[in-house]
Amino acid sequence: MNQTITLATSEPFAAETTPDMTQDRAVGVLIGATVADVERELILQTLASCEGNRTHAARILGMSLRTLRYKLKHYSEHGIDIPAHH
């Protein structure tokens, strides 16, 4: 399985994710990305996988719905597309 992660401050890069992927290799893919970049991508990808359902995404991410909404508003204000609810 391949995933493409797009960071707002850099070009997209592909991260190979397989069940036998080592932790060192997974961390190596993230080197150079900021915590904020990784958090944003995790939030957006989780929201997309939940078909835009913010309540479900917040539950999966272990954060309050209010926190998720705050972060999404911040991303939106900076021109980042937010997955819509289907």
BAPADO-537431 format. One record per residue (C-alpha): residue in three letters; x, y, z. Coordinates in steps of 0.001 Angstrom, whole numbers, plus 524288, in hexadecimal, padded with zeros to 5 digits. Example, Ala and Ser with C-alpha at 12.3 -4.5 7.8 and 13.67 -1.06 7.14 Angstrom:
<kolfis>
<kolfi><resn>ALA</resn><c1>8300C</c1><c2>7EE6C</c2><c3>81E78</c3></kolfi>
<kolfi><resn>SER</resn><c1>83566</c1><c2>7FBDC</c2><c3>81BE4</c3></kolfi>
</kolfis>
This chain:
<kolfis>
<kolfi><resn>MET</resn><c1>80000</c1><c2>80000</c2><c3>80000</c3></kolfi>
<kolfi><resn>ASN</resn><c1>8053D</c1><c2>80D7A</c2><c3>7FCA2</c3></kolfi>
<kolfi><resn>GLN</resn><c1>80108</c1><c2>81A4F</c2><c3>8027D</c3></kolfi>
<kolfi><resn>THR</resn><c1>80428</c1><c2>827C7</c2><c3>7FD7B</c3></kolfi>
<kolfi><resn>ILE</resn><c1>80636</c1><c2>8320F</c2><c3>807BF</c3></kolfi>
<kolfi><resn>THR</resn><c1>805FF</c1><c2>8402A</c2><c3>80371</c3></kolfi>
<kolfi><resn>LEU</resn><c1>80BC8</c1><c2>84A4D</c2><c3>80C54</c3></kolfi>
<kolfi><resn>ALA</resn><c1>80846</c1><c2>8588C</c2><c3>80A80</c3></kolfi>
<kolfi><resn>THR</resn><c1>81684</c1><c2>85C74</c2><c3>80B17</c3></kolfi>
<kolfi><resn>SER</resn><c1>81C46</c1><c2>85218</c2><c3>80231</c3></kolfi>
<kolfi><resn>GLU</resn><c1>81A13</c1><c2>8495F</c2><c3>7F68C</c3></kolfi>
<kolfi><resn>PRO</resn><c1>811ED</c1><c2>83CED</c2><c3>7F81F</c3></kolfi>
<kolfi><resn>PHE</resn><c1>8193D</c1><c2>830BB</c2><c3>7FBE0</c3></kolfi>
<kolfi><resn>ALA</resn><c1>81510</c1><c2>82299</c2><c3>7FBD1</c3></kolfi>
<kolfi><resn>ALA</resn><c1>81629</c1><c2>81A86</c2><c3>8080C</c3></kolfi>
<kolfi><resn>GLU</resn><c1>81572</c1><c2>80BEB</c2><c3>80646</c3></kolfi>
<kolfi><resn>THR</resn><c1>80D34</c1><c2>8068B</c2><c3>81137</c3></kolfi>
<kolfi><resn>THR</resn><c1>80CAE</c1><c2>7F7FE</c2><c3>81320</c3></kolfi>
<kolfi><resn>PRO</resn><c1>809E8</c1><c2>7EF97</c2><c3>81F09</c3></kolfi>
<kolfi><resn>ASP</resn><c1>81847</c1><c2>7EBBA</c2><c3>81FDC</c3></kolfi>
<kolfi><resn>MET</resn><c1>81D49</c1><c2>7F9B8</c2><c3>81EC2</c3></kolfi>
<kolfi><resn>THR</resn><c1>8273E</c1><c2>7FC14</c2><c3>8296E</c3></kolfi>
<kolfi><resn>GLN</resn><c1>82556</c1><c2>80713</c2><c3>8330B</c3></kolfi>
<kolfi><resn>ASP</resn><c1>83289</c1><c2>80CD9</c2><c3>82F45</c3></kolfi>
<kolfi><resn>ARG</resn><c1>82E93</c1><c2>80D54</c2><c3>820FB</c3></kolfi>
<kolfi><resn>ALA</resn><c1>82162</c1><c2>81385</c2><c3>82435</c3></kolfi>
<kolfi><resn>VAL</resn><c1>82813</c1><c2>81DEB</c2><c3>82C64</c3></kolfi>
<kolfi><resn>GLY</resn><c1>8322E</c1><c2>82015</c2><c3>821AF</c3></kolfi>
<kolfi><resn>VAL</resn><c1>82775</c1><c2>823CB</c2><c3>81820</c3></kolfi>
<kolfi><resn>LEU</resn><c1>82331</c1><c2>82E8D</c2><c3>8216D</c3></kolfi>
<kolfi><resn>ILE</resn><c1>830A4</c1><c2>83486</c2><c3>82378</c3></kolfi>
<kolfi><resn>GLY</resn><c1>83073</c1><c2>84284</c2><c3>81EC1</c3></kolfi>
<kolfi><resn>ALA</resn><c1>821E7</c1><c2>84451</c2><c3>82116</c3></kolfi>
<kolfi><resn>THR</resn><c1>81D74</c1><c2>84C9A</c2><c3>82C7C</c3></kolfi>
<kolfi><resn>VAL</resn><c1>81476</c1><c2>8474D</c2><c3>836EF</c3></kolfi>
<kolfi><resn>ALA</resn><c1>80A21</c1><c2>850F5</c2><c3>83242</c3></kolfi>
<kolfi><resn>ASP</resn><c1>80B68</c1><c2>84BC2</c2><c3>8244D</c3></kolfi>
<kolfi><resn>VAL</resn><c1>80A0C</c1><c2>83DAC</c2><c3>828C7</c3></kolfi>
<kolfi><resn>GLU</resn><c1>7FE97</c1><c2>84102</c2><c3>831A3</c3></kolfi>
<kolfi><resn>ARG</resn><c1>7F7AF</c1><c2>84840</c2><c3>826A6</c3></kolfi>
<kolfi><resn>GLU</resn><c1>7F945</c1><c2>83CF1</c2><c3>81D30</c3></kolfi>
<kolfi><resn>LEU</resn><c1>7F4B6</c1><c2>83322</c2><c3>82765</c3></kolfi>
<kolfi><resn>ILE</resn><c1>7E8A3</c1><c2>83B56</c2><c3>82A28</c3></kolfi>
<kolfi><resn>LEU</resn><c1>7E566</c1><c2>83D91</c2><c3>81BCA</c3></kolfi>
<kolfi><resn>GLN</resn><c1>7E791</c1><c2>82F63</c2><c3>817E7</c3></kolfi>
<kolfi><resn>THR</resn><c1>7DF82</c1><c2>82A8E</c2><c3>82360</c3></kolfi>
<kolfi><resn>LEU</resn><c1>7D49E</c1><c2>83409</c2><c3>81FF1</c3></kolfi>
<kolfi><resn>ALA</resn><c1>7D4F4</c1><c2>82F9F</c2><c3>811C9</c3></kolfi>
<kolfi><resn>SER</resn><c1>7D454</c1><c2>82156</c2><c3>815E5</c3></kolfi>
<kolfi><resn>CYS</resn><c1>7C854</c1><c2>824CE</c2><c3>81E24</c3></kolfi>
<kolfi><resn>GLU</resn><c1>7C211</c1><c2>82B18</c2><c3>81225</c3></kolfi>
<kolfi><resn>GLY</resn><c1>7C297</c1><c2>83864</c2><c3>818B3</c3></kolfi>
<kolfi><resn>ASN</resn><c1>7BBA3</c1><c2>8340D</c2><c3>82520</c3></kolfi>
<kolfi><resn>ARG</resn><c1>7C21D</c1><c2>83CBF</c2><c3>82F3F</c3></kolfi>
<kolfi><resn>THR</resn><c1>7BC5E</c1><c2>835DF</c2><c3>83B1D</c3></kolfi>
<kolfi><resn>HIS</resn><c1>7C17F</c1><c2>828B1</c2><c3>836A9</c3></kolfi>
<kolfi><resn>ALA</resn><c1>7CECA</c1><c2>82E4A</c2><c3>832DA</c3></kolfi>
<kolfi><resn>ALA</resn><c1>7D046</c1><c2>83524</c2><c3>84004</c3></kolfi>
<kolfi><resn>ARG</resn><c1>7CD2F</c1><c2>82870</c2><c3>8470F</c3></kolfi>
<kolfi><resn>ILE</resn><c1>7D759</c1><c2>820F3</c2><c3>83F13</c3></kolfi>
<kolfi><resn>LEU</resn><c1>7E185</c1><c2>82B93</c2><c3>84142</c3></kolfi>
<kolfi><resn>GLY</resn><c1>7DED7</c1><c2>82C03</c2><c3>84FDC</c3></kolfi>
<kolfi><resn>MET</resn><c1>7DBBC</c1><c2>83A71</c2><c3>8500E</c3></kolfi>
<kolfi><resn>SER</resn><c1>7CFB6</c1><c2>8424E</c2><c3>85316</c3></kolfi>
<kolfi><resn>LEU</resn><c1>7C6B9</c1><c2>8464D</c2><c3>8481C</c3></kolfi>
<kolfi><resn>ARG</resn><c1>7C919</c1><c2>85466</c2><c3>84C14</c3></kolfi>
<kolfi><resn>THR</resn><c1>7D7D7</c1><c2>852D5</c2><c3>84A81</c3></kolfi>
<kolfi><resn>LEU</resn><c1>7D61F</c1><c2>84C62</c2><c3>83D4C</c3></kolfi>
<kolfi><resn>ARG</resn><c1>7CD26</c1><c2>8574A</c2><c3>838AC</c3></kolfi>
<kolfi><resn>TYR</resn><c1>7D6E9</c1><c2>86187</c2><c3>83D5A</c3></kolfi>
<kolfi><resn>LYS</resn><c1>7E20F</c1><c2>85B11</c2><c3>83607</c3></kolfi>
<kolfi><resn>LEU</resn><c1>7D9E9</c1><c2>85976</c2><c3>8299C</c3></kolfi>
<kolfi><resn>LYS</resn><c1>7D603</c1><c2>867C8</c2><c3>82A26</c3></kolfi>
<kolfi><resn>HIS</resn><c1>7E45A</c1><c2>86B7F</c2><c3>82B5C</c3></kolfi>
<kolfi><resn>TYR</resn><c1>7E800</c1><c2>862E1</c2><c3>81FBC</c3></kolfi>
<kolfi><resn>SER</resn><c1>7DCEA</c1><c2>8686A</c2><c3>8179A</c3></kolfi>
<kolfi><resn>GLU</resn><c1>7E126</c1><c2>8765F</c2><c3>81AA8</c3></kolfi>
<kolfi><resn>HIS</resn><c1>7EE8B</c1><c2>872CE</c2><c3>81540</c3></kolfi>
<kolfi><resn>GLY</resn><c1>7E8FB</c1><c2>86DAE</c2><c3>80873</c3></kolfi>
<kolfi><resn>ILE</resn><c1>7E94F</c1><c2>85F34</c2><c3>80B70</c3></kolfi>
<kolfi><resn>ASP</resn><c1>7DDFD</c1><c2>85750</c2><c3>805DC</c3></kolfi>
<kolfi><resn>ILE</resn><c1>7D5E7</c1><c2>85057</c2><c3>81022</c3></kolfi>
<kolfi><resn>PRO</resn><c1>7CECF</c1><c2>843B2</c2><c3>80C78</c3></kolfi>
<kolfi><resn>ALA</resn><c1>7C02B</c1><c2>8462C</c2><c3>80C05</c3></kolfi>
<kolfi><resn>HIS</resn><c1>7B61E</c1><c2>83DB8</c2><c3>812DE</c3></kolfi>
<kolfi><resn>HIS</resn><c1>7AF8F</c1><c2>8340D</c2><c3>8098A</c3></kolfi>
</kolfis>
